[in-house]
Amino acid sequence: MIQTVTVEKEFSGNRVDKFLSEQFPALSRSYIQKLIKDGHVTANGKIVKANYKLNALDTLALDKPELQEPDIVPENIPIDILYEDEDILIVNKPKGMVVHPSAGHYSGTLVNALMYHCKDQLSGINGIMRPGIVHRIDMDTTGSLLVCKNDFVHQDLAEQLKEHSIQRIYHAIVHGVIKEDEGTIDAPIGRHPIERKKMSVNYKNGKHAVTHYKVIERFKNYTYIKCQLETGRTHQIRVHMAHIRHPLLGDAVYGPAKCPFKLQGQTLHAKTLGIVHPRTHEYIEVDAPLPDYFISLLNKLKQTS
């Protein structure tokens, strides 16, 4: 579907992606940038780049591809629902479940389960592989995950994420005893310069990242903490805690390769999620109970301290 717009004089000099995101508020700026990158935006008949500066009377054409039917099979997988209405769904994701399909994981994902539960009521902004997904958590991270049932709420909540106004509090167990009761880690995160599948604190090419942490309980060799995200970079808490030499217990990627406990990945749980509902404008907050393995581990640490 092709949509056209003529640039008025007052918008001359603006970036094309910023202008189009204002003209078409139902489309996120990141999605518009993807359309530009894929050659779906022209100015006066010529394909433009994201940094193109507008001229008065430019005729812009945006060719939005029709959403393809995903060949992802809906699967009747139980979902632990923390909150649901006609617009949004907040689920408590279990450990070991991949959020959306990718190479090697085309079934058993949360998206497969959501497609069965929600039928055709999922947003399409993030493409056919990620219907309804506005943010994600790692496979071995448990807890609260927000799902959008339509593009209207997806766009609004994507903006809340961008503006860092969504409340996200995680609980974690880390190696070592943290001396201070609370602290803030302000260190940019980017792709690891050598190991490209990892992230790292990268002062040269990283993106702004801030994590606030507070000690809940100290044990002999470990600390139970809660972390509040101010930003939402990939692996942010795992990278930041490793950066201050307190990697997450069970995290073989950013911490010790050997773990003294039988764990499946990092001990990280997305406990509290708070949003302003896009339609009602009411504040909604859910709390995902700690998983059994986490409670059991805490009990073991208390007994040995």
Phi, psi and omega in degrees: 000122182260129176239137182240153178209141177261132184281123176278160187304323184296341181261004179299132181096348178286153174289143184296322182291321178295316181298313183293325179293332176281326180286328182236076186298342178287344181254131179288157180296324179295324179291320178297320178298324177293320177298319178296314181300324182275004176082024183263007179234131178234154172238116182057037176088356181249137179296136183248166173255166186298332182268011179298130178265132186288150171244150177303137178074008170303141173255111180263139176235125179248117181258098181272114181299146176294140178297129178276148175289122180292139175267038173269130185275124174299136181232138182280076180253128181302140178237132176272102185268123178268329180201143176205138168217195185288347184250322187225163179218133174240121184246158176259099186285132179279164177293140177090353180267125175284141184288307183228155182300146175202180182305123179090350181224076181257359176217163180076008181274167177298323179299318176303317180292319180295321180295330176285316184288317187264354184058238183262016182261072175219145180294155182244008186299320183270018171090177189289338181273345185229048181299129178083349187272117179256335173209171182219163171231157185297160182306317184264008172267136180256170169112199192294129177223131184269135180233137182254135182267350179207165184291332180299309181287329179299314180298315182295315182288330175296323177291321177298320177296317181297323181273002178061032181263357176276132180279120179226112180240126180250150171250142183209158172242128184240158175291145175083166180256114179283124186286313183284152182286332178203164181190173179230133176252114180244093184211126183295144182242134177212182179296139178298132185296337181246307180270095191291345178275353180253160171254165179202163170291122187226101185285344182271312186239005183283165177259148180310128181214130182225128177234130175256134180231155179216135180286131174264315181202144178252141176240190184299310182234009185220165178224133176266121186229166166239143182237133175251124181277128171266329174235177184224065179277158178302129178059028190304307183295319181298317181289315182296317181291324175295326181297324179265018175066033172227065182296157181292139177297130179090354182272095182285345180280315184249357181234198180299143181292327181258137181241134181288351180241155178278096183234153175254088179079189187292149176272085183220128185227123177282093191277311186241133178227124180230132181223161168265118184299125184300331184265317183267342182065017175271149177278128179239131178228132178241155180231116180273121181298148179300139178292160184302318183298324182291315179296316179300318180294318177300318179297319178296318181293325178293322182290332183263001181266000000 
